[in-house]
């Protein structure tokens, strides 16, 4: 993925400015984002992701709806959590192919949030907490994740190609055409893609199109956004946005966490 973003409600973007961003030097690792917030009970919304995020809690807040140090898998629906107290930690964003190398097939993580376990890494939050600066933490993450990615299970090259094609076309490639490129039937592609990468390819394409649209909306008229992102018209954009996020495009803004 050349760029990614958390499509977040404007109110959440405004109150969640991160401490620091890291630019990973590991293929498939999209971003590092440090946060340090203290709040009373507040509701947070995570919208559909064509990525996997791993939050490493250095100080764990009180949460309802998310476990400690949550892994949030690929999603096609919003996730709401309530959080209070101090939250200090790092969120690592991974492309699904990279997450596959760390976690194995992602179908069990789709639309789920599960606690980080030693299956992913050993005592990494504690190791990060012992370091003094965020750049040192980014370097440690690079080393640890690069080692795990090198030794993790390889993704079928045809699925890796399918992922690259969907992201390169920002979700506008027809699934029938993609299956033909691979020499698979549509049904076989859907089954393999869902099992290994978490969501069906058509759903993944919808989420990728949503993120492209969200990145354009602040500076581009909605009708033009619809045309550029492969929607039939502005009404189609509005309907798809509401179906995936539960609200309208005007309530959302791309997070500052867009990494290129």
MORA-V328900 format. One record per run of one state. SS is the DSSP state (H for helix, E for strand, L for the rest). FROM is the first residue (numbers start at 1). TO is the last residue. If there is no record, write none. Layout:
((SS;FROM;TO) (SS;FROM;TO))
This chain:
((L;1;3) (E;4;4) (L;5;6) (E;7;9) (H;10;14) (L;15;19) (E;20;22) (L;23;28) (E;29;46) (L;47;51) (E;52;59) (L;60;61) (E;62;64) (L;65;69) (E;70;72) (L;73;78) (E;79;94) (L;95;95) (H;96;103) (L;104;112) (E;113;115) (L;116;123) (H;124;130) (L;131;133) (H;134;151) (L;152;156) (H;157;168) (L;169;174) (H;175;182) (L;183;185) (H;186;197) (L;198;200) (H;201;217) (L;218;221) (H;222;228) (L;229;233) (H;234;245) (L;246;248) (H;249;251) (E;252;254) (L;255;258) (E;259;259) (L;260;260))
